[in-house]
Amino acid sequence: MKRHRYHLTPHAKDETIPLRTGVIPRVNKVFLDEIELDDEGTAQQTKGQRDDGKYHILANVWLSEFGDERLPGRWRLVTVEPDQDFLDPPIITLLPLDRSSARSEANLTDFLKKERQKGDKPWLNIEYIATTLHSLLLDGHIRNQNDLANHLNDRMMKPVIAAKNAAERMREEELQARLTAERARDLAQAEKDMATKAKESAERDSAQAREDKELAELNREKAEREKLEAINRIDEVSEKNKILVTELEQMAKALADIRERSSAGQVQSTAIEVARAVTRPWPSKTGSDYMNIGIEATVDDVRQIGSKISLTYLDRSGEKQTVTDFGYHGFVQLVYDYLKSCKDESRRAVFILTYRPDMKMRLAADTMMLANYVKLWRK
């Protein structure tokens, strides 16, 4: 039976298929056979969805045109006719056959998509969805968006609770050390009083007191070392935060300078300048070995290529340099609009590049959308 080729949208590829099947598609194409129109499912959509031309179909889903890699079971898919005849129809989402749960199923994956777009949960990646969330969905622990919201909140609170418990244990150990020292001092005093009655008893009691005092001193020194280590850790975190604040302030200043020059009519004179670094490099917040750096440069060209942004700018040598972004979360419209406006208005742009020793620089569009930076590019 002939299989018909369809194009997976990022939402279908990265969220709905991994969540409902546990499978991570390797490519952006799937192949359907035994296709049936689902008029009843289409009718249950919102008016806006129907006005957009979206409709439901029932089909078997294959991951290759001729191989035997197939998603288990039969599925209901949401699609729409492409704008141009030669394009593959897009698969917008994948739903179970049961229409009674269609709305809650759609709300669940829409909520998952919004949570990933926030960019504040780097661990909420495709692998996490295909393994952890898929298993929870099969076991009935995640039935709707409320269940998913509770799971994500619990997942984010685990490190906070662990740190709180560790701090409480440390306080309990310090308290126990103080109590031990106090008991040792009391015992030493009692033994000293008894020494007046008998010399031998006094000598034995004095030796015991010395031993207890030494133990108390060791415990005190241990508590002091742990306290100093805790202070050092706090200082390290504070220093890292200062670095992050510094690079954010430097990029904000660079943007302010550009806007000031633009308002003063100096755009054309600055547009021919070569690129310059406006921050020092700082490590990725995800804990990886990637480094980031803020750059001010003249935009020669910016285009959308698939789900990525391609940016051409004048580098430090005045040569044209083209970079693309990772596009992990798809096309970042806000960043593209900002860079396009800089090109159209002959205005220099400030943006973030990311790199690693073994790779060329890339545009960090996803990083620019983090809460720390997004307000810099928003008009």
Number of C-alpha atoms within 10 A of each C-alpha: 5 10 17 16 19 18 19 22 19 19 19 23 25 24 23 28 24 21 28 21 18 23 22 18 16 8 11 16 19 22 19 19 15 14 15 12 14 16 11 11 20 17 13 16 16 11 10 9 14 14 10 10 13 16 23 24 18 22 20 19 25 21 20 16 15 10 8 9 11 16 18 12 11 15 17 24 24 19 21 16 14 12 9 8 8 7 12 16 19 21 22 19 22 27 22 16 16 11 14 11 13 17 14 14 21 17 14 20 24 16 17 21 18 10 15 17 16 13 16 12 14 10 14 16 14 19 17 14 24 21 16 13 22 23 17 17 18 14 10 11 14 19 16 19 18 13 15 20 16 11 16 15 10 12 13 12 11 11 11 11 12 11 11 12 12 12 13 12 12 15 13 12 14 19 13 13 20 16 13 18 20 14 14 21 17 13 18 21 15 13 20 17 13 16 17 11 10 10 11 11 14 17 15 12 21 19 13 16 21 14 14 19 19 14 16 21 14 13 19 17 12 14 19 13 12 14 14 12 12 13 12 12 12 11 12 12 11 12 12 13 11 12 16 16 12 14 19 18 14 17 23 18 13 21 20 13 12 20 17 13 17 18 10 9 11 14 18 14 12 17 20 16 17 18 21 15 18 23 20 13 16 16 17 15 13 10 7 9 11 15 16 23 21 22 20 24 26 27 27 20 17 21 14 14 10 10 16 21 24 17 22 18 23 22 19 14 10 14 12 16 14 17 17 20 21 17 16 14 18 19 20 20 13 16 19 20 15 17 24 20 15 21 19 11 12 19 25 30 24 26 24 22 22 23 19 13 9 6 9 10 19 19 23 23 27 21 19 20 21 14 12 12 15 14 12 18 19 11 7
